Amino acid sequence: MAAQPHPSPTRYRPGSVVAARRLTALDGEPIAVPATDGKLVHLQFRRFAGCPVCNLHLRSIAVRHGEITAAGVREVVVFHSPASELLPHADGLPFALIADGEQALYREFGVGRGSRSVLDPRAWPAMAYGVLRDLGPVLLRRRRPPVARPAGGRLGLPADFLIAPDGTVVAATYGAHANDQWSVDELLAHAATARRAGTGDGA
């Protein structure tokens, strides 16, 4: 039976189909999801703009962005923050950032929030390291801290989706805590599996 477009804000799983849409990146570029050039889309949902854990994670993505694009994957990163809050934190990130201050995408994809986001001990090392890593640049005014009361709050949970050109979700993970997201190695492994299955052009 052919997969059908996802009809409601419940969780997407491998085999679900994402309806085609165009998102607008922070820099104004239109972003097609799914991609129209044969690439896989890594649609990742982060938390609030300036989140120390998110900053740490996205820098790891930026450092290896060449490997990711070489694997035929396009990064699209969504924050539940308005553009005004996200823009000061966008410098140096070589991929599309989407400001979803209304949280429409979060609702559609069933990406939630909860106290376990920050109370789960598995998140604490990354939270501590992320805060310490950002502290110097913030004190030196080279980086802005997150706003005191970010849109959508501080209890958001991350999620990762790898979407084939036909809209099929080939891999998906809903995070159990703030630091529960794919590493670059995990993303590349999912992309390799998709290529072996004939999904995406790998170009």
C-alpha positions in Angstrom: 0.0 0.0 0.0 1.4 3.4 -0.9 2.3 5.8 1.8 -0.1 8.6 2.3 0.6 12.3 3.3 0.6 12.8 7.1 -2.9 14.1 8.0 -2.5 15.3 11.6 -0.1 16.6 14.2 1.0 13.2 15.4 4.4 11.8 15.1 6.1 11.1 11.8 7.8 7.8 11.5 9.8 6.1 8.7 7.4 5.5 5.8 5.3 8.6 6.6 5.1 11.2 3.8 5.8 14.9 4.3 3.7 17.1 2.1 5.7 19.4 -0.2 6.1 23.0 0.9 8.5 25.9 0.6 9.9 27.4 3.8 11.6 30.8 4.0 15.0 30.7 5.6 16.3 33.5 7.9 18.2 35.0 5.0 15.0 35.1 2.8 16.0 32.1 0.6 13.1 29.7 -0.3 13.8 26.2 0.9 11.9 23.3 -0.7 11.0 20.4 1.7 11.3 17.8 0.4 14.2 18.8 -1.9 13.5 19.2 -5.6 17.1 18.4 -6.7 17.3 14.8 -5.6 19.0 15.4 -2.3 17.9 14.2 1.1 16.8 16.8 3.6 17.8 16.6 7.2 15.0 18.6 8.9 16.1 19.1 12.5 14.1 20.8 15.2 16.1 22.7 17.8 15.0 24.6 20.9 15.1 28.3 21.4 17.6 30.8 19.8 20.8 31.0 21.8 20.2 27.6 23.6 23.7 26.5 24.7 23.0 22.9 23.9 21.8 23.8 20.4 24.8 26.1 19.8 27.1 23.3 20.8 25.3 20.8 18.5 25.1 23.1 15.5 28.8 24.0 15.7 29.5 20.3 15.4 27.3 20.2 12.3 29.0 23.3 10.8 32.5 21.8 11.3 31.5 18.8 9.2 29.1 20.4 6.8 31.3 19.5 3.8 30.9 15.8 4.7 27.2 16.2 5.0 26.7 17.9 1.7 29.0 15.4 0.0 26.7 12.7 1.3 23.8 14.3 -0.6 22.1 15.8 2.5 20.8 19.3 2.8 20.5 20.7 6.4 17.4 22.6 7.4 17.3 23.7 11.0 14.1 25.0 12.7 13.9 27.0 15.9 10.7 27.9 17.8 11.9 31.5 17.9 10.9 34.5 15.8 13.4 35.9 13.4 14.3 38.8 15.6 15.5 36.4 18.3 17.2 34.0 15.9 19.1 36.4 13.8 21.8 37.4 16.3 22.8 33.7 16.7 23.0 32.9 13.0 26.6 34.0 12.2 28.9 31.3 10.8 26.2 28.7 10.3 26.4 27.4 6.7 22.9 26.0 6.4 19.3 27.2 6.3 17.8 28.4 9.5 14.0 28.6 9.8 12.4 30.9 12.4 9.1 29.2 13.4 7.9 31.6 16.1 4.3 30.5 15.6 5.5 26.9 16.1 3.4 25.7 13.2 6.0 23.2 12.1 6.4 21.9 15.6 2.7 21.2 15.9 2.6 19.5 12.5 5.5 17.2 13.2 4.5 16.6 16.8 7.6 18.0 18.3 6.9 18.7 21.9 8.3 20.0 25.1 8.5 19.0 28.7 10.4 19.4 32.0 12.4 16.2 31.1 14.1 18.4 28.4 16.4 19.8 31.1 15.8 17.6 34.1 17.1 14.4 32.4 20.6 13.9 33.8 21.8 12.8 30.3 21.3 16.4 29.1 23.4 17.9 32.0 26.9 17.5 30.6 26.1 19.2 27.3 24.2 21.9 29.1 27.1 22.7 31.4 29.7 22.5 28.6 27.5 24.7 26.3 27.0 27.3 29.0 30.7 27.4 29.8 31.6 27.5 26.1 29.3 30.5 25.5 30.2 32.3 28.7 33.4 34.0 27.5 32.0 35.3 24.1 28.9 36.5 25.9 30.9 38.4 28.6 33.1 39.8 25.8 30.0 40.8 23.9 31.0 38.8 20.9 27.9 36.7 21.2 24.4 37.6 22.5 22.9 35.5 25.3 19.4 34.1 24.7 16.6 36.5 25.6 15.4 36.2 29.2 12.0 34.8 28.2 12.4 33.1 24.8 9.4 32.5 22.6 8.2 28.9 23.2 10.0 28.7 26.5 13.1 26.8 27.5 11.6 23.3 27.7 11.5 22.3 24.0 12.6 18.9 22.9 14.7 18.3 19.7 13.8 16.1 16.8 15.5 14.9 13.6 13.9 13.7 10.3 15.7 12.5 7.1 13.3 13.1 4.2 13.7 11.6 0.7 13.0 13.6 -2.5 9.6 12.0 -2.8 8.7 13.2 0.7 9.1 9.8 2.4 10.6 10.0 5.9 13.5 7.5 5.8 14.6 8.0 9.4 13.2 9.9 12.4 14.0 10.5 16.1 12.1 12.4 18.7 14.5 13.5 21.5 13.9 12.4 25.1 15.9 15.4 26.5 17.6 18.6 25.3 20.7 16.8 24.0 19.1 13.9 22.4 19.7 14.4 18.7 21.6 12.7 15.9 25.4 13.2 15.8 27.0 13.8 12.4 28.1 10.2 12.3 24.5 9.0 12.9 23.2 11.3 10.2 25.8 10.1 7.7 24.9 6.5 8.6 21.2 7.1 7.9 22.1 8.8 4.6 24.2 5.9 3.6 21.4 3.5 4.4 19.0 5.6 2.3 21.4 5.6 -0.6 21.8 1.8 -0.5 18.0 1.7 -0.7 18.1 3.9 -3.8 16.7 7.0 -2.0 18.4 10.3 -2.9 21.1 10.8 -5.4 24.0 11.2 -3.0 25.3 14.2 -5.1 
